[in-house]
């Protein structure tokens, strides 16, 4: 279980090209308040693409409505 007052939050990373959410990670919201953007491998596209931060509590592999 998480400690009380823990600053690390679980986030999901969604692909900008395919709209798929494959990766989950944690980040310290005090140190990095901006949205996280990482270049990771997409097995669906079979190449590296940019993944951006989204909330973890969305449904599985759902892209947020824009």
CHARMM-style PDB file with segment names, atoms N, HN, CA, C and O in Angstrom:
ATOM      1  N   UNK     1       0.824  -1.183   0.000  1.00  0.00      PROA
ATOM      2  CA  UNK     1       0.000   0.000   0.000  1.00  0.00      PROA
ATOM      3  C   UNK     1       0.865   1.241   0.000  1.00  0.00      PROA
ATOM      4  O   UNK     1       2.008   1.227   0.455  1.00  0.00      PROA
ATOM      5  N   UNK     2       0.306   2.296  -0.511  1.00  0.00      PROA
ATOM      6  HN  UNK     2      -0.623   2.308  -0.880  1.00  0.00      PROA
ATOM      7  CA  UNK     2       1.025   3.559  -0.547  1.00  0.00      PROA
ATOM      8  C   UNK     2       1.062   4.177   0.845  1.00  0.00      PROA
ATOM      9  O   UNK     2       0.131   4.030   1.638  1.00  0.00      PROA
ATOM     10  N   UNK     3       2.144   4.859   1.115  1.00  0.00      PROA
ATOM     11  HN  UNK     3       2.900   4.978   0.471  1.00  0.00      PROA
ATOM     12  CA  UNK     3       2.276   5.539   2.394  1.00  0.00      PROA
ATOM     13  C   UNK     3       1.368   6.755   2.416  1.00  0.00      PROA
ATOM     14  O   UNK     3       1.028   7.312   1.372  1.00  0.00      PROA
ATOM     15  N   UNK     4       0.989   7.149   3.589  1.00  0.00      PROA
ATOM     16  HN  UNK     4       1.264   6.696   4.437  1.00  0.00      PROA
ATOM     17  CA  UNK     4       0.168   8.338   3.728  1.00  0.00      PROA
ATOM     18  C   UNK     4       1.001   9.568   3.356  1.00  0.00      PROA
ATOM     19  O   UNK     4       2.127   9.731   3.824  1.00  0.00      PROA
ATOM     20  N   UNK     5       0.434  10.424   2.512  1.00  0.00      PROA
ATOM     21  HN  UNK     5      -0.481  10.292   2.131  1.00  0.00      PROA
ATOM     22  CA  UNK     5       1.157  11.612   2.087  1.00  0.00      PROA
ATOM     23  C   UNK     5       2.150  11.341   0.970  1.00  0.00      PROA
ATOM     24  O   UNK     5       3.026  12.165   0.710  1.00  0.00      PROA
ATOM     25  N   UNK     6       2.028  10.201   0.307  1.00  0.00      PROA
ATOM     26  HN  UNK     6       1.316   9.531   0.518  1.00  0.00      PROA
ATOM     27  CA  UNK     6       2.945   9.863  -0.775  1.00  0.00      PROA
ATOM     28  C   UNK     6       2.692  10.780  -1.969  1.00  0.00      PROA
ATOM     29  O   UNK     6       1.546  10.950  -2.385  1.00  0.00      PROA
ATOM     30  N   UNK     7       3.734  11.362  -2.515  1.00  0.00      PROA
ATOM     31  HN  UNK     7       4.665  11.224  -2.178  1.00  0.00      PROA
ATOM     32  CA  UNK     7       3.613  12.317  -3.611  1.00  0.00      PROA
ATOM     33  C   UNK     7       3.599  11.647  -4.981  1.00  0.00      PROA
ATOM     34  O   UNK     7       3.301  12.307  -5.977  1.00  0.00      PROA
ATOM     35  N   UNK     8       3.911  10.361  -5.057  1.00  0.00      PROA
ATOM     36  HN  UNK     8       4.153   9.825  -4.249  1.00  0.00      PROA
ATOM     37  CA  UNK     8       3.972   9.677  -6.342  1.00  0.00      PROA
ATOM     38  C   UNK     8       2.583   9.194  -6.750  1.00  0.00      PROA
ATOM     39  O   UNK     8       1.868   8.586  -5.954  1.00  0.00      PROA
ATOM     40  N   UNK     9       2.210   9.472  -8.001  1.00  0.00      PROA
ATOM     41  HN  UNK     9       2.791   9.966  -8.648  1.00  0.00      PROA
ATOM     42  CA  UNK     9       0.910   9.084  -8.543  1.00  0.00      PROA
ATOM     43  C   UNK     9       1.115   8.121  -9.703  1.00  0.00      PROA
ATOM     44  O   UNK     9       2.095   8.228 -10.440  1.00  0.00      PROA
ATOM     45  N   UNK    10       0.187   7.178  -9.866  1.00  0.00      PROA
ATOM     46  HN  UNK    10      -0.610   7.091  -9.267  1.00  0.00      PROA
ATOM     47  CA  UNK    10       0.235   6.252 -10.988  1.00  0.00      PROA
ATOM     48  C   UNK    10      -0.406   6.923 -12.190  1.00  0.00      PROA
ATOM     49  O   UNK    10      -1.507   7.467 -12.098  1.00  0.00      PROA
ATOM     50  N   UNK    11       0.297   6.879 -13.328  1.00  0.00      PROA
ATOM     51  HN  UNK    11       1.191   6.437 -13.403  1.00  0.00      PROA
ATOM     52  CA  UNK    11      -0.211   7.477 -14.562  1.00  0.00      PROA
ATOM     53  C   UNK    11      -0.136   6.457 -15.682  1.00  0.00      PROA
ATOM     54  O   UNK    11       0.666   5.524 -15.635  1.00  0.00      PROA
ATOM     55  N   UNK    12      -0.973   6.641 -16.683  1.00  0.00      PROA
ATOM     56  HN  UNK    12      -1.624   7.399 -16.721  1.00  0.00      PROA
ATOM     57  CA  UNK    12      -0.925   5.814 -17.879  1.00  0.00      PROA
ATOM     58  C   UNK    12      -0.301   6.607 -19.005  1.00  0.00      PROA
ATOM     59  O   UNK    12      -0.437   7.830 -19.056  1.00  0.00      PROA
ATOM     60  N   UNK    13       0.386   5.920 -19.912  1.00  0.00      PROA
ATOM     61  HN  UNK    13       0.497   4.927 -19.871  1.00  0.00      PROA
ATOM     62  CA  UNK    13       0.994   6.587 -21.059  1.00  0.00      PROA
ATOM     63  C   UNK    13       0.255   6.144 -22.315  1.00  0.00      PROA
ATOM     64  O   UNK    13       0.149   4.948 -22.587  1.00  0.00      PROA
ATOM     65  N   UNK    14      -0.259   7.107 -23.083  1.00  0.00      PROA
ATOM     66  HN  UNK    14      -0.173   8.078 -22.863  1.00  0.00      PROA
ATOM     67  CA  UNK    14      -1.056   6.812 -24.264  1.00  0.00      PROA
ATOM     68  C   UNK    14      -0.281   7.234 -25.514  1.00  0.00      PROA
ATOM     69  O   UNK    14       0.339   8.297 -25.550  1.00  0.00      PROA
ATOM     70  N   UNK    15      -0.330   6.380 -26.530  1.00  0.00      PROA
ATOM     71  HN  UNK    15      -0.833   5.517 -26.501  1.00  0.00      PROA
ATOM     72  CA  UNK    15       0.367   6.640 -27.779  1.00  0.00      PROA
ATOM     73  C   UNK    15      -0.324   7.757 -28.541  1.00  0.00      PROA
ATOM     74  O   UNK    15      -1.551   7.775 -28.639  1.00  0.00      PROA
ATOM     75  N   UNK    16       0.454   8.694 -29.083  1.00  0.00      PROA
ATOM     76  HN  UNK    16       1.451   8.680 -29.003  1.00  0.00      PROA
ATOM     77  CA  UNK    16      -0.138   9.791 -29.842  1.00  0.00      PROA
ATOM     78  C   UNK    16      -0.577   9.343 -31.229  1.00  0.00      PROA
ATOM     79  O   UNK    16      -1.462   9.960 -31.821  1.00  0.00      PROA
ATOM     80  N   UNK    17       0.021   8.287 -31.756  1.00  0.00      PROA
ATOM     81  HN  UNK    17       0.740   7.786 -31.275  1.00  0.00      PROA
ATOM     82  CA  UNK    17      -0.317   7.855 -33.106  1.00  0.00      PROA
ATOM     83  C   UNK    17      -1.433   6.822 -33.140  1.00  0.00      PROA
ATOM     84  O   UNK    17      -2.355   6.942 -33.947  1.00  0.00      PROA
ATOM     85  N   UNK    18      -1.369   5.814 -32.283  1.00  0.00      PROA
ATOM     86  HN  UNK    18      -0.620   5.717 -31.628  1.00  0.00      PROA
ATOM     87  CA  UNK    18      -2.390   4.758 -32.326  1.00  0.00      PROA
ATOM     88  C   UNK    18      -3.494   4.975 -31.300  1.00  0.00      PROA
ATOM     89  O   UNK    18      -4.553   4.357 -31.411  1.00  0.00      PROA
ATOM     90  N   UNK    19      -3.283   5.835 -30.302  1.00  0.00      PROA
ATOM     91  HN  UNK    19      -2.423   6.337 -30.212  1.00  0.00      PROA
ATOM     92  CA  UNK    19      -4.289   6.074 -29.272  1.00  0.00      PROA
ATOM     93  C   UNK    19      -4.400   4.945 -28.274  1.00  0.00      PROA
ATOM     94  O   UNK    19      -5.388   4.869 -27.543  1.00  0.00      PROA
ATOM     95  N   UNK    20      -3.431   4.078 -28.222  1.00  0.00      PROA
ATOM     96  HN  UNK    20      -2.629   4.140 -28.815  1.00  0.00      PROA
ATOM     97  CA  UNK    20      -3.445   2.915 -27.348  1.00  0.00      PROA
ATOM     98  C   UNK    20      -2.669   3.213 -26.069  1.00  0.00      PROA
ATOM     99  O   UNK    20      -1.641   3.889 -26.100  1.00  0.00      PROA
ATOM    100  N   UNK    21      -3.163   2.711 -24.960  1.00  0.00      PROA
ATOM    101  HN  UNK    21      -3.998   2.162 -24.934  1.00  0.00      PROA
ATOM    102  CA  UNK    21      -2.471   2.902 -23.688  1.00  0.00      PROA
ATOM    103  C   UNK    21      -1.880   1.570 -23.268  1.00  0.00      PROA
ATOM    104  O   UNK    21      -2.609   0.640 -22.925  1.00  0.00      PROA
ATOM    105  N   UNK    22      -0.566   1.479 -23.293  1.00  0.00      PROA
ATOM    106  HN  UNK    22       0.026   2.235 -23.572  1.00  0.00      PROA
ATOM    107  CA  UNK    22       0.131   0.233 -23.013  1.00  0.00      PROA
ATOM    108  C   UNK    22       0.930   0.332 -21.727  1.00  0.00      PROA
ATOM    109  O   UNK    22       0.959  -0.614 -20.940  1.00  0.00      PROA
ATOM    110  N   UNK    23       1.577   1.464 -21.506  1.00  0.00      PROA
ATOM    111  HN  UNK    23       1.553   2.233 -22.145  1.00  0.00      PROA
ATOM    112  CA  UNK    23       2.513   1.616 -20.399  1.00  0.00      PROA
ATOM    113  C   UNK    23       1.886   2.351 -19.222  1.00  0.00      PROA
ATOM    114  O   UNK    23       1.071   3.256 -19.402  1.00  0.00      PROA
ATOM    115  N   UNK    24       2.277   1.948 -18.016  1.00  0.00      PROA
ATOM    116  HN  UNK    24       2.938   1.213 -17.870  1.00  0.00      PROA
ATOM    117  CA  UNK    24       1.905   2.612 -16.774  1.00  0.00      PROA
ATOM    118  C   UNK    24       3.174   2.882 -15.998  1.00  0.00      PROA
ATOM    119  O   UNK    24       4.106   2.079 -16.024  1.00  0.00      PROA
ATOM    120  N   UNK    25       3.215   4.002 -15.310  1.00  0.00      PROA
ATOM    121  HN  UNK    25       2.458   4.655 -15.289  1.00  0.00      PROA
ATOM    122  CA  UNK    25       4.376   4.353 -14.517  1.00  0.00      PROA
ATOM    123  C   UNK    25       3.934   5.263 -13.379  1.00  0.00      PROA
ATOM    124  O   UNK    25       2.759   5.618 -13.283  1.00  0.00      PROA
ATOM    125  N   UNK    26       4.862   5.635 -12.527  1.00  0.00      PROA
ATOM    126  HN  UNK    26       5.816   5.347 -12.605  1.00  0.00      PROA
ATOM    127  CA  UNK    26       4.562   6.571 -11.454  1.00  0.00      PROA
ATOM    128  C   UNK    26       5.398   7.823 -11.668  1.00  0.00      PROA
ATOM    129  O   UNK    26       6.468   7.780 -12.276  1.00  0.00      PROA
ATOM    130  N   UNK    27       4.893   8.935 -11.157  1.00  0.00      PROA
ATOM    131  HN  UNK    27       4.024   8.970 -10.663  1.00  0.00      PROA
ATOM    132  CA  UNK    27       5.677  10.170 -11.216  1.00  0.00      PROA
ATOM    133  C   UNK    27       5.439  10.967  -9.953  1.00  0.00      PROA
ATOM    134  O   UNK    27       4.380  10.877  -9.332  1.00  0.00      PROA
ATOM    135  N   UNK    28       6.438  11.748  -9.584  1.00  0.00      PROA
ATOM    136  HN  UNK    28       7.298  11.821 -10.090  1.00  0.00      PROA
ATOM    137  CA  UNK    28       6.343  12.626  -8.437  1.00  0.00      PROA
ATOM    138  C   UNK    28       5.728  13.936  -8.911  1.00  0.00      PROA
ATOM    139  O   UNK    28       6.345  14.670  -9.683  1.00  0.00      PROA
ATOM    140  N   UNK    29       4.521  14.228  -8.454  1.00  0.00      PROA
ATOM    141  HN  UNK    29       4.020  13.632  -7.827  1.00  0.00      PROA
ATOM    142  CA  UNK    29       3.807  15.417  -8.920  1.00  0.00      PROA
ATOM    143  C   UNK    29       4.405  16.710  -8.392  1.00  0.00      PROA
ATOM    144  O   UNK    29       4.152  17.777  -8.952  1.00  0.00      PROA
ATOM    145  N   UNK    30       5.182  16.639  -7.339  1.00  0.00      PROA
ATOM    146  HN  UNK    30       5.387  15.773  -6.884  1.00  0.00      PROA
ATOM    147  CA  UNK    30       5.821  17.848  -6.810  1.00  0.00      PROA
ATOM    148  C   UNK    30       6.988  18.273  -7.704  1.00  0.00      PROA
ATOM    149  O   UNK    30       7.190  19.465  -7.935  1.00  0.00      PROA
ATOM    150  N   UNK    31       7.750  17.310  -8.204  1.00  0.00      PROA
ATOM    151  HN  UNK    31       7.585  16.341  -8.017  1.00  0.00      PROA
ATOM    152  CA  UNK    31       8.924  17.624  -9.025  1.00  0.00      PROA
ATOM    153  C   UNK    31       8.566  17.878 -10.485  1.00  0.00      PROA
ATOM    154  O   UNK    31       9.195  18.715 -11.133  1.00  0.00      PROA
ATOM    155  N   UNK    32       7.565  17.170 -11.015  1.00  0.00      PROA
ATOM    156  HN  UNK    32       7.054  16.490 -10.489  1.00  0.00      PROA
ATOM    157  CA  UNK    32       7.189  17.312 -12.420  1.00  0.00      PROA
ATOM    158  C   UNK    32       5.688  17.561 -12.527  1.00  0.00      PROA
ATOM    159  O   UNK    32       4.928  16.617 -12.740  1.00  0.00      PROA
ATOM    160  N   UNK    33       5.246  18.802 -12.385  1.00  0.00      PROA
ATOM    161  HN  UNK    33       5.864  19.569 -12.212  1.00  0.00      PROA
ATOM    162  CA  UNK    33       3.816  19.091 -12.459  1.00  0.00      PROA
ATOM    163  C   UNK    33       3.278  19.059 -13.893  1.00  0.00      PROA
ATOM    164  O   UNK    33       2.071  18.924 -14.093  1.00  0.00      PROA
ATOM    165  N   UNK    34       4.170  19.183 -14.904  1.00  0.00      PROA
ATOM    166  HN  UNK    34       5.151  19.293 -14.742  1.00  0.00      PROA
ATOM    167  CA  UNK    34       3.744  19.165 -16.297  1.00  0.00      PROA
ATOM    168  C   UNK    34       3.403  17.738 -16.727  1.00  0.00      PROA
ATOM    169  O   UNK    34       3.740  16.771 -16.045  1.00  0.00      PROA
ATOM    170  N   UNK    35       2.725  17.629 -17.877  1.00  0.00      PROA
ATOM    171  HN  UNK    35       2.451  18.415 -18.431  1.00  0.00      PROA
ATOM    172  CA  UNK    35       2.434  16.309 -18.420  1.00  0.00      PROA
ATOM    173  C   UNK    35       3.725  15.663 -18.894  1.00  0.00      PROA
ATOM    174  O   UNK    35       4.574  16.309 -19.508  1.00  0.00      PROA
ATOM    175  N   UNK    36       3.856  14.383 -18.600  1.00  0.00      PROA
ATOM    176  HN  UNK    36       3.167  13.857 -18.102  1.00  0.00      PROA
ATOM    177  CA  UNK    36       5.034  13.625 -18.976  1.00  0.00      PROA
ATOM    178  C   UNK    36       4.902  13.173 -20.418  1.00  0.00      PROA
ATOM    179  O   UNK    36       3.816  12.785 -20.849  1.00  0.00      PROA
ATOM    180  N   UNK    37       5.989  13.217 -21.166  1.00  0.00      PROA
ATOM    181  HN  UNK    37       6.871  13.533 -20.816  1.00  0.00      PROA
ATOM    182  CA  UNK    37       5.996  12.782 -22.556  1.00  0.00      PROA
ATOM    183  C   UNK    37       7.269  11.969 -22.788  1.00  0.00      PROA
ATOM    184  O   UNK    37       8.373  12.495 -22.650  1.00  0.00      PROA
ATOM    185  N   UNK    38       7.121  10.696 -23.138  1.00  0.00      PROA
ATOM    186  HN  UNK    38       6.223  10.269 -23.250  1.00  0.00      PROA
ATOM    187  CA  UNK    38       8.258   9.804 -23.322  1.00  0.00      PROA
ATOM    188  C   UNK    38       8.196   9.137 -24.685  1.00  0.00      PROA
ATOM    189  O   UNK    38       7.113   8.914 -25.225  1.00  0.00      PROA
ATOM    190  N   UNK    39       9.345   8.821 -25.234  1.00  0.00      PROA
ATOM    191  HN  UNK    39      10.225   9.002 -24.796  1.00  0.00      PROA
ATOM    192  CA  UNK    39       9.422   8.103 -26.502  1.00  0.00      PROA
ATOM    193  C   UNK    39       9.661   6.637 -26.175  1.00  0.00      PROA
ATOM    194  O   UNK    39      10.727   6.273 -25.678  1.00  0.00      PROA
ATOM    195  N   UNK    40       8.653   5.783 -26.459  1.00  0.00      PROA
ATOM    196  HN  UNK    40       7.788   6.079 -26.863  1.00  0.00      PROA
ATOM    197  CA  UNK    40       8.717   4.374 -26.109  1.00  0.00      PROA
ATOM    198  C   UNK    40       8.305   3.522 -27.303  1.00  0.00      PROA
ATOM    199  O   UNK    40       7.795   4.037 -28.298  1.00  0.00      PROA
ATOM    200  N   UNK    41       8.529   2.221 -27.196  1.00  0.00      PROA
ATOM    201  HN  UNK    41       8.943   1.803 -26.387  1.00  0.00      PROA
ATOM    202  CA  UNK    41       8.230   1.287 -28.277  1.00  0.00      PROA
ATOM    203  C   UNK    41       6.753   0.925 -28.278  1.00  0.00      PROA
ATOM    204  O   UNK    41       6.186   0.602 -27.234  1.00  0.00      PROA
ATOM    205  N   UNK    42       6.129   0.978 -29.457  1.00  0.00      PROA
ATOM    206  HN  UNK    42       6.590   1.240 -30.305  1.00  0.00      PROA
ATOM    207  CA  UNK    42       4.746   0.563 -29.624  1.00  0.00      PROA
ATOM    208  C   UNK    42       4.727  -0.777 -30.359  1.00  0.00      PROA
ATOM    209  O   UNK    42       5.102  -0.832 -31.530  1.00  0.00      PROA
ATOM    210  N   UNK    43       4.302  -1.857 -29.703  1.00  0.00      PROA
ATOM    211  HN  UNK    43       3.998  -1.813 -28.752  1.00  0.00      PROA
ATOM    212  CA  UNK    43       4.289  -3.158 -30.378  1.00  0.00      PROA
ATOM    213  C   UNK    43       3.273  -3.233 -31.510  1.00  0.00      PROA
ATOM    214  O   UNK    43       3.447  -4.019 -32.441  1.00  0.00      PROA
ATOM    215  N   UNK    44       2.227  -2.437 -31.447  1.00  0.00      PROA
ATOM    216  HN  UNK    44       2.086  -1.798 -30.691  1.00  0.00      PROA
ATOM    217  CA  UNK    44       1.223  -2.434 -32.512  1.00  0.00      PROA
ATOM    218  C   UNK    44       1.791  -1.837 -33.799  1.00  0.00      PROA
ATOM    219  O   UNK    44       1.587  -2.375 -34.887  1.00  0.00      PROA
ATOM    220  N   UNK    45       2.515  -0.705 -33.657  1.00  0.00      PROA
ATOM    221  HN  UNK    45       2.680  -0.269 -32.772  1.00  0.00      PROA
ATOM    222  CA  UNK    45       3.114  -0.043 -34.818  1.00  0.00      PROA
ATOM    223  C   UNK    45       4.510  -0.567 -35.143  1.00  0.00      PROA
ATOM    224  O   UNK    45       5.036  -0.324 -36.228  1.00  0.00      PROA
ATOM    225  N   UNK    46       5.104  -1.290 -34.190  1.00  0.00      PROA
ATOM    226  HN  UNK    46       4.677  -1.487 -33.308  1.00  0.00      PROA
ATOM    227  CA  UNK    46       6.438  -1.875 -34.300  1.00  0.00      PROA
ATOM    228  C   UNK    46       7.518  -0.831 -34.557  1.00  0.00      PROA
ATOM    229  O   UNK    46       8.407  -1.021 -35.388  1.00  0.00      PROA
ATOM    230  N   UNK    47       7.418   0.282 -33.819  1.00  0.00      PROA
ATOM    231  HN  UNK    47       6.696   0.436 -33.144  1.00  0.00      PROA
ATOM    232  CA  UNK    47       8.444   1.323 -33.863  1.00  0.00      PROA
ATOM    233  C   UNK    47       8.291   2.207 -32.634  1.00  0.00      PROA
ATOM    234  O   UNK    47       7.324   2.071 -31.884  1.00  0.00      PROA
ATOM    235  N   UNK    48       9.234   3.104 -32.430  1.00  0.00      PROA
ATOM    236  HN  UNK    48      10.019   3.214 -33.039  1.00  0.00      PROA
ATOM    237  CA  UNK    48       9.194   4.014 -31.299  1.00  0.00      PROA
ATOM    238  C   UNK    48       8.330   5.221 -31.639  1.00  0.00      PROA
ATOM    239  O   UNK    48       8.484   5.828 -32.699  1.00  0.00      PROA
ATOM    240  N   UNK    49       7.420   5.562 -30.732  1.00  0.00      PROA
ATOM    241  HN  UNK    49       7.294   5.068 -29.872  1.00  0.00      PROA
ATOM    242  CA  UNK    49       6.547   6.725 -30.898  1.00  0.00      PROA
ATOM    243  C   UNK    49       6.489   7.481 -29.576  1.00  0.00      PROA
ATOM    244  O   UNK    49       6.977   6.991 -28.558  1.00  0.00      PROA
ATOM    245  N   UNK    50       5.900   8.660 -29.586  1.00  0.00      PROA
ATOM    246  HN  UNK    50       5.504   9.058 -30.413  1.00  0.00      PROA
ATOM    247  CA  UNK    50       5.782   9.487 -28.381  1.00  0.00      PROA
ATOM    248  C   UNK    50       4.536   9.068 -27.607  1.00  0.00      PROA
ATOM    249  O   UNK    50       3.445   8.976 -28.171  1.00  0.00      PROA
ATOM    250  N   UNK    51       4.707   8.815 -26.314  1.00  0.00      PROA
ATOM    251  HN  UNK    51       5.593   8.890 -25.855  1.00  0.00      PROA
ATOM    252  CA  UNK    51       3.614   8.495 -25.407  1.00  0.00      PROA
ATOM    253  C   UNK    51       3.462   9.654 -24.440  1.00  0.00      PROA
ATOM    254  O   UNK    51       4.452  10.130 -23.886  1.00  0.00      PROA
ATOM    255  N   UNK    52       2.226  10.119 -24.228  1.00  0.00      PROA
ATOM    256  HN  UNK    52       1.421   9.732 -24.679  1.00  0.00      PROA
ATOM    257  CA  UNK    52       1.986  11.220 -23.306  1.00  0.00      PROA
ATOM    258  C   UNK    52       1.152  10.744 -22.121  1.00  0.00      PROA
ATOM    259  O   UNK    52       0.471   9.721 -22.184  1.00  0.00      PROA
ATOM    260  N   UNK    53       1.227  11.504 -21.058  1.00  0.00      PROA
ATOM    261  HN  UNK    53       1.780  12.335 -21.007  1.00  0.00      PROA
ATOM    262  CA  UNK    53       0.567  11.148 -19.802  1.00  0.00      PROA
ATOM    263  C   UNK    53      -0.948  11.315 -19.897  1.00  0.00      PROA
ATOM    264  O   UNK    53      -1.448  12.251 -20.520  1.00  0.00      PROA
ATOM    265  N   UNK    54      -1.666  10.384 -19.267  1.00  0.00      PROA
ATOM    266  HN  UNK    54      -1.260   9.624 -18.761  1.00  0.00      PROA
ATOM    267  CA  UNK    54      -3.109  10.463 -19.117  1.00  0.00      PROA
ATOM    268  C   UNK    54      -3.462   9.892 -17.745  1.00  0.00      PROA
ATOM    269  O   UNK    54      -2.609   9.304 -17.080  1.00  0.00      PROA
ATOM    270  N   UNK    55      -4.693  10.060 -17.325  1.00  0.00      PROA
ATOM    271  HN  UNK    55      -5.386  10.538 -17.865  1.00  0.00      PROA
ATOM    272  CA  UNK    55      -5.112   9.523 -16.037  1.00  0.00      PROA
ATOM    273  C   UNK    55      -5.134   8.010 -16.078  1.00  0.00      PROA
ATOM    274  O   UNK    55      -5.368   7.418 -17.132  1.00  0.00      PROA
ATOM    275  N   UNK    56      -4.896   7.387 -14.951  1.00  0.00      PROA
ATOM    276  HN  UNK    56      -4.705   7.868 -14.095  1.00  0.00      PROA
ATOM    277  CA  UNK    56      -4.905   5.933 -14.877  1.00  0.00      PROA
ATOM    278  C   UNK    56      -6.328   5.392 -14.846  1.00  0.00      PROA
ATOM    279  O   UNK    56      -6.548   4.266 -15.293  1.00  0.00      PROA
ATOM    280  N   UNK    57      -7.302   6.141 -14.341  1.00  0.00      PROA
ATOM    281  HN  UNK    57      -7.123   7.056 -13.978  1.00  0.00      PROA
ATOM    282  CA  UNK    57      -8.626   5.598 -14.083  1.00  0.00      PROA
ATOM    283  C   UNK    57      -9.542   5.568 -15.311  1.00  0.00      PROA
ATOM    284  O   UNK    57     -10.727   5.268 -15.167  1.00  0.00      PROA
ATOM    285  N   UNK    58      -9.032   5.869 -16.517  1.00  0.00      PROA
ATOM    286  HN  UNK    58      -8.070   6.113 -16.633  1.00  0.00      PROA
ATOM    287  CA  UNK    58      -9.835   5.682 -17.717  1.00  0.00      PROA
ATOM    288  C   UNK    58      -9.993   4.186 -17.975  1.00  0.00      PROA
ATOM    289  O   UNK    58      -9.227   3.383 -17.443  1.00  0.00      PROA
ATOM    290  N   UNK    59     -10.971   3.808 -18.780  1.00  0.00      PROA
ATOM    291  HN  UNK    59     -11.593   4.460 -19.212  1.00  0.00      PROA
ATOM    292  CA  UNK    59     -11.140   2.399 -19.112  1.00  0.00      PROA
ATOM    293  C   UNK    59      -9.930   1.859 -19.838  1.00  0.00      PROA
ATOM    294  O   UNK    59      -9.125   2.631 -20.359  1.00  0.00      PROA
ATOM    295  N   UNK    60      -9.787   0.572 -19.881  1.00  0.00      PROA
ATOM    296  HN  UNK    60     -10.440  -0.056 -19.458  1.00  0.00      PROA
ATOM    297  CA  UNK    60      -8.615  -0.049 -20.476  1.00  0.00      PROA
ATOM    298  C   UNK    60      -8.489   0.338 -21.955  1.00  0.00      PROA
ATOM    299  O   UNK    60      -9.421   0.163 -22.740  1.00  0.00      PROA
ATOM    300  N   UNK    61      -7.320   0.864 -22.310  1.00  0.00      PROA
ATOM    301  HN  UNK    61      -6.562   1.006 -21.673  1.00  0.00      PROA
ATOM    302  CA  UNK    61      -6.957   1.253 -23.679  1.00  0.00      PROA
ATOM    303  C   UNK    61      -7.912   2.264 -24.300  1.00  0.00      PROA
ATOM    304  O   UNK    61      -8.078   2.273 -25.520  1.00  0.00      PROA
ATOM    305  N   UNK    62      -8.539   3.108 -23.502  1.00  0.00      PROA
ATOM    306  HN  UNK    62      -8.403   3.101 -22.511  1.00  0.00      PROA
ATOM    307  CA  UNK    62      -9.401   4.162 -24.031  1.00  0.00      PROA
ATOM    308  C   UNK    62      -8.633   5.458 -24.125  1.00  0.00      PROA
ATOM    309  O   UNK    62      -7.914   5.836 -23.199  1.00  0.00      PROA
ATOM    310  N   UNK    63      -8.785   6.129 -25.228  1.00  0.00      PROA
ATOM    311  HN  UNK    63      -9.369   5.823 -25.979  1.00  0.00      PROA
ATOM    312  CA  UNK    63      -8.181   7.440 -25.383  1.00  0.00      PROA
ATOM    313  C   UNK    63      -9.122   8.494 -24.812  1.00  0.00      PROA
ATOM    314  O   UNK    63     -10.338   8.357 -24.942  1.00  0.00      PROA
ATOM    315  N   UNK    64      -8.594   9.537 -24.186  1.00  0.00      PROA
ATOM    316  HN  UNK    64      -7.606   9.648 -24.080  1.00  0.00      PROA
ATOM    317  CA  UNK    64      -9.484  10.583 -23.658  1.00  0.00      PROA
ATOM    318  C   UNK    64     -10.155  11.334 -24.798  1.00  0.00      PROA
ATOM    319  O   UNK    64      -9.583  11.477 -25.878  1.00  0.00      PROA
ATOM    320  N   UNK    65     -11.371  11.813 -24.554  1.00  0.00      PROA
ATOM    321  HN  UNK    65     -11.836  11.697 -23.677  1.00  0.00      PROA
ATOM    322  CA  UNK    65     -12.107  12.572 -25.553  1.00  0.00      PROA
ATOM    323  C   UNK    65     -11.478  13.935 -25.708  1.00  0.00      PROA
ATOM    324  O   UNK    65     -11.219  14.605 -24.709  1.00  0.00      PROA
ATOM    325  N   UNK    66     -11.222  14.371 -26.941  1.00  0.00      PROA
ATOM    326  HN  UNK    66     -11.433  13.827 -27.753  1.00  0.00      PROA
ATOM    327  CA  UNK    66     -10.599  15.677 -27.191  1.00  0.00      PROA
ATOM    328  C   UNK    66     -11.575  16.605 -27.814  1.00  0.00      PROA
ATOM    329  OT1 UNK    66     -11.238  17.754 -28.100  1.00  0.00      PROA
TER     330      UNK     66
END
